[in-house]
Amino acid sequence: MAARVYGSEIRTIVLEGMEIRYELTRKSVKNVNLRIDAAGNVKVSASRRVPVNYIEGFMRQKQALIVTAVERAEENSRRQQEKEPQTERQYADGEQLTLLGNKHEVKIVRSELERIDLDNRFIYFWVKKPEDIRHKELLYEKWLKEYQRGVYEEICHQVHKQFQQFRVDYPVIKIRRMTSRWGSCQPYKGVVTLNSRLIETPLCCIEYVVMHEFCHFIHPDHSKAFHALMTRLMPDWKQRRQLLNSISEWN
């Protein structure tokens, strides 16, 4: 006989400094059940009588397994995406690419010296073969990685200045495509990982995510103390989070 389902909700928990979203489903079951699918989605089922703090205590006992599984799924997703050309983009004149919340119109220029240039309105592709979509894609991906690194590092250095009072060392900054998180922090390893797609969001949203992750070096959870620190260092963080969450394409 199948277990009766009473309802489900999406919750978050910080495990090993990483913010994990999980789906909690209330069922007519005896035990707390944990499952992580191939996409890295964390799903937990438990009886309605089991309190959330008990469920999350159970998850903390399994946190190494959960974090490893989520990271492995995200890495597999990233590798698969790198193998597959992004065929929905043609990188043709008039196409628009979004950077820091602004849309830039693509301009293709035939040139023996290949490069990409950016101004307030246009993004210029200087290429030998304008008809070669895959080559333009690879050129843009290479340029974008350098652009991301420059933007993220600049923001991280600015935010880090506020954490010198807490004697927080400047962390290792990693960038990768993540499917369910904008960023993560591993306080004990001194690592902050940022979602590569953050580069498409407004600058204030990137600053919010970086501040959020840096605050985990002081409070590796989402306690009242964590939110108080966020408010102290970035008083408008809730408005920034609301803006980030309102970008429906990435929700």
ChimeraX commands (.cxc) that place a marker at each C-alpha (Angstrom):
marker #1 position 0.00,0.00,0.00 radius 0.5
marker #1 position 1.43,3.36,-1.03 radius 0.5
marker #1 position 2.22,5.92,1.67 radius 0.5
marker #1 position -0.31,8.72,1.95 radius 0.5
marker #1 position 1.10,12.13,1.00 radius 0.5
marker #1 position 0.00,15.14,3.04 radius 0.5
marker #1 position 1.97,17.88,1.32 radius 0.5
marker #1 position 5.47,19.17,0.54 radius 0.5
marker #1 position 7.52,22.33,0.84 radius 0.5
marker #1 position 10.89,23.66,-0.29 radius 0.5
marker #1 position 13.30,24.48,2.53 radius 0.5
marker #1 position 16.98,25.38,2.82 radius 0.5
marker #1 position 19.71,24.14,5.12 radius 0.5
marker #1 position 23.42,24.99,5.37 radius 0.5
marker #1 position 25.64,21.90,5.29 radius 0.5
marker #1 position 29.42,22.24,5.43 radius 0.5
marker #1 position 28.91,25.93,4.63 radius 0.5
marker #1 position 26.91,25.11,1.50 radius 0.5
marker #1 position 23.31,26.27,1.20 radius 0.5
marker #1 position 21.25,23.27,0.14 radius 0.5
marker #1 position 17.63,23.46,-1.05 radius 0.5
marker #1 position 15.59,20.37,-0.29 radius 0.5
marker #1 position 12.03,19.25,-0.78 radius 0.5
marker #1 position 10.37,18.04,2.41 radius 0.5
marker #1 position 7.36,15.80,1.82 radius 0.5
marker #1 position 5.10,14.77,4.65 radius 0.5
marker #1 position 3.97,11.16,4.25 radius 0.5
marker #1 position 2.53,8.32,6.30 radius 0.5
marker #1 position 5.97,6.73,6.77 radius 0.5
marker #1 position 7.79,5.48,9.87 radius 0.5
marker #1 position 11.32,6.73,9.13 radius 0.5
marker #1 position 12.99,9.87,7.82 radius 0.5
marker #1 position 13.91,9.04,4.21 radius 0.5
marker #1 position 16.55,10.87,2.21 radius 0.5
marker #1 position 17.01,10.67,-1.56 radius 0.5
marker #1 position 19.26,12.60,-3.97 radius 0.5
marker #1 position 18.45,12.19,-7.64 radius 0.5
marker #1 position 20.86,12.32,-10.59 radius 0.5
marker #1 position 20.24,16.06,-11.03 radius 0.5
marker #1 position 21.34,16.73,-7.44 radius 0.5
marker #1 position 17.84,17.45,-6.10 radius 0.5
marker #1 position 17.62,16.62,-2.40 radius 0.5
marker #1 position 14.30,15.08,-1.32 radius 0.5
marker #1 position 13.32,14.16,2.21 radius 0.5
marker #1 position 10.14,12.45,3.39 radius 0.5
marker #1 position 8.93,12.07,6.96 radius 0.5
marker #1 position 5.82,11.74,9.04 radius 0.5
marker #1 position 3.88,14.87,10.01 radius 0.5
marker #1 position 4.78,14.12,13.64 radius 0.5
marker #1 position 8.53,14.50,13.07 radius 0.5
marker #1 position 9.71,18.08,13.80 radius 0.5
marker #1 position 11.87,19.94,11.29 radius 0.5
marker #1 position 14.78,20.31,13.71 radius 0.5
marker #1 position 14.93,16.51,14.06 radius 0.5
marker #1 position 14.83,16.09,10.26 radius 0.5
marker #1 position 17.61,18.63,9.76 radius 0.5
marker #1 position 19.64,17.03,12.55 radius 0.5
marker #1 position 19.36,13.78,10.60 radius 0.5
marker #1 position 20.52,15.61,7.45 radius 0.5
marker #1 position 23.54,17.05,9.28 radius 0.5
marker #1 position 24.56,13.52,10.20 radius 0.5
marker #1 position 24.56,12.79,6.45 radius 0.5
marker #1 position 25.96,16.16,5.36 radius 0.5
marker #1 position 29.19,14.86,3.82 radius 0.5
marker #1 position 27.20,12.44,1.65 radius 0.5
marker #1 position 24.67,15.13,0.66 radius 0.5
marker #1 position 27.23,17.79,-0.24 radius 0.5
marker #1 position 29.35,15.33,-2.22 radius 0.5
marker #1 position 26.32,14.10,-4.18 radius 0.5
marker #1 position 25.10,17.63,-4.98 radius 0.5
marker #1 position 28.57,18.77,-6.09 radius 0.5
marker #1 position 29.00,15.65,-8.24 radius 0.5
marker #1 position 25.64,16.24,-9.94 radius 0.5
marker #1 position 26.47,19.88,-10.66 radius 0.5
marker #1 position 29.89,18.93,-12.04 radius 0.5
marker #1 position 28.32,16.30,-14.32 radius 0.5
marker #1 position 25.78,18.88,-15.52 radius 0.5
marker #1 position 28.52,21.40,-16.23 radius 0.5
marker #1 position 30.58,18.89,-18.22 radius 0.5
marker #1 position 27.56,17.84,-20.24 radius 0.5
marker #1 position 26.73,21.46,-21.07 radius 0.5
marker #1 position 30.31,22.08,-22.17 radius 0.5
marker #1 position 30.06,19.15,-24.60 radius 0.5
marker #1 position 26.81,20.34,-26.13 radius 0.5
marker #1 position 26.83,23.45,-28.36 radius 0.5
marker #1 position 24.35,26.11,-27.29 radius 0.5
marker #1 position 22.46,25.89,-30.57 radius 0.5
marker #1 position 19.72,28.32,-29.50 radius 0.5
marker #1 position 22.22,31.15,-29.98 radius 0.5
marker #1 position 23.45,32.11,-33.41 radius 0.5
marker #1 position 25.76,34.97,-32.33 radius 0.5
marker #1 position 24.45,36.94,-35.29 radius 0.5
marker #1 position 23.95,40.66,-35.89 radius 0.5
marker #1 position 21.09,41.98,-33.80 radius 0.5
marker #1 position 21.06,39.12,-31.30 radius 0.5
marker #1 position 21.17,40.24,-27.67 radius 0.5
marker #1 position 23.38,38.98,-24.86 radius 0.5
marker #1 position 22.78,39.97,-21.23 radius 0.5
marker #1 position 25.65,41.08,-18.99 radius 0.5
marker #1 position 25.24,42.67,-15.54 radius 0.5
marker #1 position 21.52,43.07,-16.18 radius 0.5
marker #1 position 22.04,45.00,-19.43 radius 0.5
marker #1 position 21.30,43.74,-22.94 radius 0.5
marker #1 position 24.06,44.22,-25.52 radius 0.5
marker #1 position 23.39,43.89,-29.23 radius 0.5
marker #1 position 25.74,41.61,-31.17 radius 0.5
marker #1 position 27.76,43.17,-33.98 radius 0.5
marker #1 position 29.75,40.85,-36.24 radius 0.5
marker #1 position 32.89,42.22,-37.89 radius 0.5
marker #1 position 34.99,40.14,-40.31 radius 0.5
marker #1 position 38.62,40.32,-39.19 radius 0.5
marker #1 position 41.83,38.28,-39.30 radius 0.5
marker #1 position 42.57,39.31,-35.71 radius 0.5
marker #1 position 39.87,37.72,-33.57 radius 0.5
marker #1 position 38.61,39.26,-30.34 radius 0.5
marker #1 position 35.50,40.46,-28.52 radius 0.5
marker #1 position 34.89,44.05,-27.48 radius 0.5
marker #1 position 32.16,45.44,-25.26 radius 0.5
marker #1 position 30.67,48.91,-24.86 radius 0.5
marker #1 position 27.49,50.25,-23.27 radius 0.5
marker #1 position 25.28,49.15,-26.19 radius 0.5
marker #1 position 27.08,46.61,-28.36 radius 0.5
marker #1 position 29.19,43.49,-28.05 radius 0.5
marker #1 position 31.51,43.17,-31.06 radius 0.5
marker #1 position 32.65,39.83,-32.45 radius 0.5
marker #1 position 35.78,40.27,-34.58 radius 0.5
marker #1 position 36.04,36.91,-36.38 radius 0.5
marker #1 position 37.55,35.36,-39.49 radius 0.5
marker #1 position 34.46,33.33,-40.38 radius 0.5
marker #1 position 31.21,35.05,-39.33 radius 0.5
marker #1 position 29.21,32.04,-40.55 radius 0.5
marker #1 position 30.91,29.63,-38.09 radius 0.5
marker #1 position 28.49,29.62,-35.14 radius 0.5
marker #1 position 30.41,27.11,-33.01 radius 0.5
marker #1 position 33.65,29.07,-33.35 radius 0.5
marker #1 position 31.89,32.29,-32.27 radius 0.5
marker #1 position 30.44,30.43,-29.31 radius 0.5
marker #1 position 33.85,29.17,-28.19 radius 0.5
marker #1 position 35.36,32.63,-28.64 radius 0.5
marker #1 position 32.59,34.15,-26.52 radius 0.5
marker #1 position 32.89,31.49,-23.81 radius 0.5
marker #1 position 36.63,32.12,-23.49 radius 0.5
marker #1 position 36.10,35.88,-23.32 radius 0.5
marker #1 position 33.21,35.48,-20.86 radius 0.5
marker #1 position 35.30,33.44,-18.41 radius 0.5
marker #1 position 37.89,36.21,-18.26 radius 0.5
marker #1 position 35.17,38.85,-17.91 radius 0.5
marker #1 position 33.47,36.89,-15.11 radius 0.5
marker #1 position 36.73,36.45,-13.26 radius 0.5
marker #1 position 37.49,40.17,-13.41 radius 0.5
marker #1 position 34.02,41.25,-12.25 radius 0.5
marker #1 position 33.71,38.65,-9.48 radius 0.5
marker #1 position 37.20,39.20,-8.12 radius 0.5
marker #1 position 36.71,42.97,-8.00 radius 0.5
marker #1 position 33.46,42.59,-6.05 radius 0.5
marker #1 position 34.97,39.97,-3.73 radius 0.5
marker #1 position 37.92,42.24,-2.90 radius 0.5
marker #1 position 35.55,45.13,-2.14 radius 0.5
marker #1 position 33.37,42.98,0.12 radius 0.5
marker #1 position 36.38,41.39,1.80 radius 0.5
marker #1 position 37.49,44.80,3.09 radius 0.5
marker #1 position 34.50,44.70,5.45 radius 0.5
marker #1 position 35.58,41.31,6.79 radius 0.5
marker #1 position 39.13,42.24,7.65 radius 0.5
marker #1 position 37.79,43.43,11.02 radius 0.5
marker #1 position 36.85,39.78,11.64 radius 0.5
marker #1 position 40.29,38.56,10.49 radius 0.5
marker #1 position 38.80,36.61,7.59 radius 0.5
marker #1 position 41.46,35.73,5.03 radius 0.5
marker #1 position 40.69,36.38,1.39 radius 0.5
marker #1 position 39.25,33.08,0.10 radius 0.5
marker #1 position 39.83,31.07,-3.03 radius 0.5
marker #1 position 37.19,32.19,-5.55 radius 0.5
marker #1 position 35.82,29.47,-7.81 radius 0.5
marker #1 position 33.40,29.98,-10.69 radius 0.5
marker #1 position 31.20,27.27,-12.11 radius 0.5
marker #1 position 27.73,26.77,-13.51 radius 0.5
marker #1 position 25.34,25.62,-10.80 radius 0.5
marker #1 position 21.78,24.50,-11.33 radius 0.5
marker #1 position 20.12,25.42,-8.03 radius 0.5
marker #1 position 22.35,27.91,-6.19 radius 0.5
marker #1 position 23.84,31.31,-6.87 radius 0.5
marker #1 position 26.80,30.65,-4.63 radius 0.5
marker #1 position 28.25,28.51,-1.87 radius 0.5
marker #1 position 30.82,28.89,0.88 radius 0.5
marker #1 position 33.08,26.33,2.49 radius 0.5
marker #1 position 34.30,28.21,5.58 radius 0.5
marker #1 position 36.71,25.57,6.80 radius 0.5
marker #1 position 38.37,25.28,3.39 radius 0.5
marker #1 position 38.40,29.02,2.68 radius 0.5
marker #1 position 36.52,28.65,-0.61 radius 0.5
marker #1 position 33.69,30.67,-2.14 radius 0.5
marker #1 position 32.06,29.34,-5.31 radius 0.5
marker #1 position 29.96,31.62,-7.51 radius 0.5
marker #1 position 27.50,30.63,-10.21 radius 0.5
marker #1 position 28.80,31.60,-13.65 radius 0.5
marker #1 position 25.31,32.81,-14.64 radius 0.5
marker #1 position 25.43,35.53,-12.00 radius 0.5
marker #1 position 27.26,37.61,-14.61 radius 0.5
marker #1 position 23.90,38.08,-16.36 radius 0.5
marker #1 position 22.31,39.68,-13.27 radius 0.5
marker #1 position 22.62,43.30,-12.09 radius 0.5
marker #1 position 25.77,44.25,-10.23 radius 0.5
marker #1 position 23.87,44.79,-6.98 radius 0.5
marker #1 position 22.68,41.16,-7.10 radius 0.5
marker #1 position 26.23,39.84,-7.46 radius 0.5
marker #1 position 27.28,42.01,-4.52 radius 0.5
marker #1 position 24.44,40.53,-2.47 radius 0.5
marker #1 position 25.44,36.93,-3.23 radius 0.5
marker #1 position 29.09,37.63,-2.42 radius 0.5
marker #1 position 28.14,39.31,0.87 radius 0.5
marker #1 position 25.88,36.37,1.71 radius 0.5
marker #1 position 28.67,33.86,1.17 radius 0.5
marker #1 position 31.29,35.92,3.03 radius 0.5
marker #1 position 28.94,36.19,6.03 radius 0.5
marker #1 position 29.06,32.39,6.25 radius 0.5
marker #1 position 32.71,32.71,7.29 radius 0.5
marker #1 position 31.38,34.23,10.52 radius 0.5
marker #1 position 28.10,32.32,10.83 radius 0.5
marker #1 position 28.00,29.06,8.80 radius 0.5
marker #1 position 24.22,28.87,9.09 radius 0.5
marker #1 position 21.11,31.02,8.61 radius 0.5
marker #1 position 20.66,31.97,12.24 radius 0.5
marker #1 position 19.41,35.30,13.55 radius 0.5
marker #1 position 23.04,36.29,14.06 radius 0.5
marker #1 position 23.76,35.61,10.38 radius 0.5
marker #1 position 20.89,37.81,9.21 radius 0.5
marker #1 position 21.84,40.51,11.72 radius 0.5
marker #1 position 25.34,40.58,10.26 radius 0.5
marker #1 position 23.92,40.80,6.74 radius 0.5
marker #1 position 21.79,43.77,7.78 radius 0.5
marker #1 position 24.72,45.46,9.48 radius 0.5
marker #1 position 27.02,45.15,6.48 radius 0.5
marker #1 position 24.42,45.48,3.69 radius 0.5
marker #1 position 21.24,47.16,5.01 radius 0.5
marker #1 position 19.34,46.70,1.72 radius 0.5
marker #1 position 20.17,43.02,1.25 radius 0.5
marker #1 position 16.50,41.98,1.30 radius 0.5
marker #1 position 15.69,44.28,-1.61 radius 0.5
marker #1 position 18.66,42.90,-3.55 radius 0.5
marker #1 position 17.55,39.34,-2.85 radius 0.5
marker #1 position 14.03,40.20,-3.98 radius 0.5
marker #1 position 15.39,41.60,-7.25 radius 0.5
marker #1 position 17.48,38.48,-7.82 radius 0.5
marker #1 position 14.52,36.20,-7.10 radius 0.5
marker #1 position 12.31,38.21,-9.44 radius 0.5
marker #1 position 14.42,37.23,-12.46 radius 0.5
marker #1 position 12.07,34.44,-13.44 radius 0.5
marker #1 position 14.28,32.91,-16.12 radius 0.5
marker #1 position 16.68,31.66,-13.47 radius 0.5
marker #1 position 14.24,30.72,-10.70 radius 0.5
marker link #1:1,2 radius 0.2
marker link #1:2,3 radius 0.2
marker link #1:3,4 radius 0.2
marker link #1:4,5 radius 0.2
marker link #1:5,6 radius 0.2
marker link #1:6,7 radius 0.2
marker link #1:7,8 radius 0.2
marker link #1:8,9 radius 0.2
marker link #1:9,10 radius 0.2
marker link #1:10,11 radius 0.2
marker link #1:11,12 radius 0.2
marker link #1:12,13 radius 0.2
marker link #1:13,14 radius 0.2
marker link #1:14,15 radius 0.2
marker link #1:15,16 radius 0.2
marker link #1:16,17 radius 0.2
marker link #1:17,18 radius 0.2
marker link #1:18,19 radius 0.2
marker link #1:19,20 radius 0.2
marker link #1:20,21 radius 0.2
marker link #1:21,22 radius 0.2
marker link #1:22,23 radius 0.2
marker link #1:23,24 radius 0.2
marker link #1:24,25 radius 0.2
marker link #1:25,26 radius 0.2
marker link #1:26,27 radius 0.2
marker link #1:27,28 radius 0.2
marker link #1:28,29 radius 0.2
marker link #1:29,30 radius 0.2
marker link #1:30,31 radius 0.2
marker link #1:31,32 radius 0.2
marker link #1:32,33 radius 0.2
marker link #1:33,34 radius 0.2
marker link #1:34,35 radius 0.2
marker link #1:35,36 radius 0.2
marker link #1:36,37 radius 0.2
marker link #1:37,38 radius 0.2
marker link #1:38,39 radius 0.2
marker link #1:39,40 radius 0.2
marker link #1:40,41 radius 0.2
marker link #1:41,42 radius 0.2
marker link #1:42,43 radius 0.2
marker link #1:43,44 radius 0.2
marker link #1:44,45 radius 0.2
marker link #1:45,46 radius 0.2
marker link #1:46,47 radius 0.2
marker link #1:47,48 radius 0.2
marker link #1:48,49 radius 0.2
marker link #1:49,50 radius 0.2
marker link #1:50,51 radius 0.2
marker link #1:51,52 radius 0.2
marker link #1:52,53 radius 0.2
marker link #1:53,54 radius 0.2
marker link #1:54,55 radius 0.2
marker link #1:55,56 radius 0.2
marker link #1:56,57 radius 0.2
marker link #1:57,58 radius 0.2
marker link #1:58,59 radius 0.2
marker link #1:59,60 radius 0.2
marker link #1:60,61 radius 0.2
marker link #1:61,62 radius 0.2
marker link #1:62,63 radius 0.2
marker link #1:63,64 radius 0.2
marker link #1:64,65 radius 0.2
marker link #1:65,66 radius 0.2
marker link #1:66,67 radius 0.2
marker link #1:67,68 radius 0.2
marker link #1:68,69 radius 0.2
marker link #1:69,70 radius 0.2
marker link #1:70,71 radius 0.2
marker link #1:71,72 radius 0.2
marker link #1:72,73 radius 0.2
marker link #1:73,74 radius 0.2
marker link #1:74,75 radius 0.2
marker link #1:75,76 radius 0.2
marker link #1:76,77 radius 0.2
marker link #1:77,78 radius 0.2
marker link #1:78,79 radius 0.2
marker link #1:79,80 radius 0.2
marker link #1:80,81 radius 0.2
marker link #1:81,82 radius 0.2
marker link #1:82,83 radius 0.2
marker link #1:83,84 radius 0.2
marker link #1:84,85 radius 0.2
marker link #1:85,86 radius 0.2
marker link #1:86,87 radius 0.2
marker link #1:87,88 radius 0.2
marker link #1:88,89 radius 0.2
marker link #1:89,90 radius 0.2
marker link #1:90,91 radius 0.2
marker link #1:91,92 radius 0.2
marker link #1:92,93 radius 0.2
marker link #1:93,94 radius 0.2
marker link #1:94,95 radius 0.2
marker link #1:95,96 radius 0.2
marker link #1:96,97 radius 0.2
marker link #1:97,98 radius 0.2
marker link #1:98,99 radius 0.2
marker link #1:99,100 radius 0.2
marker link #1:100,101 radius 0.2
marker link #1:101,102 radius 0.2
marker link #1:102,103 radius 0.2
marker link #1:103,104 radius 0.2
marker link #1:104,105 radius 0.2
marker link #1:105,106 radius 0.2
marker link #1:106,107 radius 0.2
marker link #1:107,108 radius 0.2
marker link #1:108,109 radius 0.2
marker link #1:109,110 radius 0.2
marker link #1:110,111 radius 0.2
marker link #1:111,112 radius 0.2
marker link #1:112,113 radius 0.2
marker link #1:113,114 radius 0.2
marker link #1:114,115 radius 0.2
marker link #1:115,116 radius 0.2
marker link #1:116,117 radius 0.2
marker link #1:117,118 radius 0.2
marker link #1:118,119 radius 0.2
marker link #1:119,120 radius 0.2
marker link #1:120,121 radius 0.2
marker link #1:121,122 radius 0.2
marker link #1:122,123 radius 0.2
marker link #1:123,124 radius 0.2
marker link #1:124,125 radius 0.2
marker link #1:125,126 radius 0.2
marker link #1:126,127 radius 0.2
marker link #1:127,128 radius 0.2
marker link #1:128,129 radius 0.2
marker link #1:129,130 radius 0.2
marker link #1:130,131 radius 0.2
marker link #1:131,132 radius 0.2
marker link #1:132,133 radius 0.2
marker link #1:133,134 radius 0.2
marker link #1:134,135 radius 0.2
marker link #1:135,136 radius 0.2
marker link #1:136,137 radius 0.2
marker link #1:137,138 radius 0.2
marker link #1:138,139 radius 0.2
marker link #1:139,140 radius 0.2
marker link #1:140,141 radius 0.2
marker link #1:141,142 radius 0.2
marker link #1:142,143 radius 0.2
marker link #1:143,144 radius 0.2
marker link #1:144,145 radius 0.2
marker link #1:145,146 radius 0.2
marker link #1:146,147 radius 0.2
marker link #1:147,148 radius 0.2
marker link #1:148,149 radius 0.2
marker link #1:149,150 radius 0.2
marker link #1:150,151 radius 0.2
marker link #1:151,152 radius 0.2
marker link #1:152,153 radius 0.2
marker link #1:153,154 radius 0.2
marker link #1:154,155 radius 0.2
marker link #1:155,156 radius 0.2
marker link #1:156,157 radius 0.2
marker link #1:157,158 radius 0.2
marker link #1:158,159 radius 0.2
marker link #1:159,160 radius 0.2
marker link #1:160,161 radius 0.2
marker link #1:161,162 radius 0.2
marker link #1:162,163 radius 0.2
marker link #1:163,164 radius 0.2
marker link #1:164,165 radius 0.2
marker link #1:165,166 radius 0.2
marker link #1:166,167 radius 0.2
marker link #1:167,168 radius 0.2
marker link #1:168,169 radius 0.2
marker link #1:169,170 radius 0.2
marker link #1:170,171 radius 0.2
marker link #1:171,172 radius 0.2
marker link #1:172,173 radius 0.2
marker link #1:173,174 radius 0.2
marker link #1:174,175 radius 0.2
marker link #1:175,176 radius 0.2
marker link #1:176,177 radius 0.2
marker link #1:177,178 radius 0.2
marker link #1:178,179 radius 0.2
marker link #1:179,180 radius 0.2
marker link #1:180,181 radius 0.2
marker link #1:181,182 radius 0.2
marker link #1:182,183 radius 0.2
marker link #1:183,184 radius 0.2
marker link #1:184,185 radius 0.2
marker link #1:185,186 radius 0.2
marker link #1:186,187 radius 0.2
marker link #1:187,188 radius 0.2
marker link #1:188,189 radius 0.2
marker link #1:189,190 radius 0.2
marker link #1:190,191 radius 0.2
marker link #1:191,192 radius 0.2
marker link #1:192,193 radius 0.2
marker link #1:193,194 radius 0.2
marker link #1:194,195 radius 0.2
marker link #1:195,196 radius 0.2
marker link #1:196,197 radius 0.2
marker link #1:197,198 radius 0.2
marker link #1:198,199 radius 0.2
marker link #1:199,200 radius 0.2
marker link #1:200,201 radius 0.2
marker link #1:201,202 radius 0.2
marker link #1:202,203 radius 0.2
marker link #1:203,204 radius 0.2
marker link #1:204,205 radius 0.2
marker link #1:205,206 radius 0.2
marker link #1:206,207 radius 0.2
marker link #1:207,208 radius 0.2
marker link #1:208,209 radius 0.2
marker link #1:209,210 radius 0.2
marker link #1:210,211 radius 0.2
marker link #1:211,212 radius 0.2
marker link #1:212,213 radius 0.2
marker link #1:213,214 radius 0.2
marker link #1:214,215 radius 0.2
marker link #1:215,216 radius 0.2
marker link #1:216,217 radius 0.2
marker link #1:217,218 radius 0.2
marker link #1:218,219 radius 0.2
marker link #1:219,220 radius 0.2
marker link #1:220,221 radius 0.2
marker link #1:221,222 radius 0.2
marker link #1:222,223 radius 0.2
marker link #1:223,224 radius 0.2
marker link #1:224,225 radius 0.2
marker link #1:225,226 radius 0.2
marker link #1:226,227 radius 0.2
marker link #1:227,228 radius 0.2
marker link #1:228,229 radius 0.2
marker link #1:229,230 radius 0.2
marker link #1:230,231 radius 0.2
marker link #1:231,232 radius 0.2
marker link #1:232,233 radius 0.2
marker link #1:233,234 radius 0.2
marker link #1:234,235 radius 0.2
marker link #1:235,236 radius 0.2
marker link #1:236,237 radius 0.2
marker link #1:237,238 radius 0.2
marker link #1:238,239 radius 0.2
marker link #1:239,240 radius 0.2
marker link #1:240,241 radius 0.2
marker link #1:241,242 radius 0.2
marker link #1:242,243 radius 0.2
marker link #1:243,244 radius 0.2
marker link #1:244,245 radius 0.2
marker link #1:245,246 radius 0.2
marker link #1:246,247 radius 0.2
marker link #1:247,248 radius 0.2
marker link #1:248,249 radius 0.2
marker link #1:249,250 radius 0.2
marker link #1:250,251 radius 0.2
view
